[in-house]
Amino acid sequence: MEAKRWLRAVLFTIIVVGLFANLFIKDSNEAQHTHAGEHEELSDQQHVHISTTFSWLKNIVLNLALGDWQSNNIPSSEQPEKPHIVTFTPNLSTCHKSFAKPGFQVYCCPPKPESEESFIDFKIPDLSSPRRIRRRAHLADKDYIAKYNKALTIMKSLPYEDPRSFRRQADMHCIYCTGAYNQQYSNASFSIHRQWLFFPWHRMMIYFHERILGSLIGDDTFALPFWQWDAPEGMVTPAMYMDGAFTDTEREETHVHIPRIADINYDYNDTEIEPEQRIKKNLAFMYHQMVSGAKKVELFMGCQSKPGKDGVCDGPGTIELAPHNALHTWVGKALNRYRENMGVFYAAARDPIFYAHHSNIDRMWEYWKELRGYEPEIVDPVWLNSHFFFHNENSQLVRVRIGDILNITKLGYGYEKVDYPWLNARPKPSIDPKIARCTLNTRNNGILGAHLNDFRPEGRTLDTNIEVKVHRPKRQRRSEEEEEVLVVYGIDVKIDMFVKFDVYINAIDATSIGPESREFAGTYVNVPRGITIEMNEGDEKMKKKSNLKMGISELLQDLEANEDDSIWVTLVPRSGTGVNTTVDGIRIEYMD
Ligand code: C2O
């Protein structure tokens, strides 16, 4: 016993030292990333050698420290001994019942608790197994559509008891997206939206979905398509979703009908604009969400939640907010209470287009990694060692560790090579910054303090535009790498509903411009969960106020405002959706 404790103490010390060292030595797992099967030559061999050794050591140490909990197949109902590093893992014995409205139950829990199944640990597919190449949905040919249609039809015909059935797949999203499971080692719910679990969980959900579809038609090269809403040709709902097993009656017909260009920053506002204008707005918006607004990991991946109720955060990354959330709402049927199916989390995955939407979301993650040279996005062991559970094509329950799914080439799939037209869609100021400056200078600090950056403890309601002058703590960034970040904090969405507001900097008239203008700094989008979880005694109701963080260094430079002591910030609630939402304040932070 003593010896064991001593050993653990030593291991713990090694971890701390190791983590510290990690600040200096880059993990090589990702540096050795090979893309589309080609091996990239690495320039600094020595560095790679040191860090490979280091990461090998680190893995051993972490696995030892995490103990049996990591390596054995223990049914999750037996609560194993608490490891030293607690990570995110759902407690499969806790699935909560839920209600969509009074008297209407939404059964998304599995018919038999998953905790009663044994599970296997995820293995990277054999390198010799065929690759799956995901291609553009709008260019899908007849043969591919027929093949996919057949697989989907079979999947839809499987009984609900079969975890591979379409409805079970959809309900799994319902479970995880509404917080129906608790976390292991705490009574806080396990949730995968609005923070750094968003990308990895959805990657693996569609990964297994794709493999199940393929196995149902005996095709191990089958790959999902992606809805390329980030390029003009792909912005229309892909035609294949209008027929056969791909249809869904619960879509907003006026939106998904061809050839309407999707509004990837949808805000309930259906005013008609010319398709060319919409495309221009969409591309500038993509540039913002992928490039200027996503220069730091947290801005793109979402905030770093930690296990337990106190560590949970609510701060989605750029792409999750929109196009992800916005397009969910755009596709869902406006007449339905929560815009089911796509417009609400409990029902979203019932629409086959969900999988093509998420395929593109996953592609954006991959491309963002490519843009930053595959530098590992997160090296925090909490994230790397967090787990999800999915059923594979053989109906086996599989435990997946985030650290194992960061390289899609190793996962056996890839994306067809296409252009990214938004890369050079950097927006321009709507008004010459010098002219704007004159107008802004005449804005006095507010009769009755109207423009004071003072939100009082109770916060301000977003029932109307909020325009304030925000002080910049410093005028010079420490280095080119340091990012100035505008934070709208303490966003409290009081009613489970769609909420959207946009943020502008130094705008003369924020209501008349959009993401095509450089003054646009970001958007906040809340998608309703749509159901109420029935809590067990002792379970924690998880509700955190949200933060919206926006990288603004490039924008301030383009607005010629990077020498100024303060900036004007305008929050513009969209289509009256902010009436039940308050904000605690606005400040500026810096990220390294
Ligand atoms: Cu879990 Cu597109 O949502």
Residues whose N, C-alpha, C, O or C-beta is under 5 A from the ligand:
A	BS01	C2O	C177
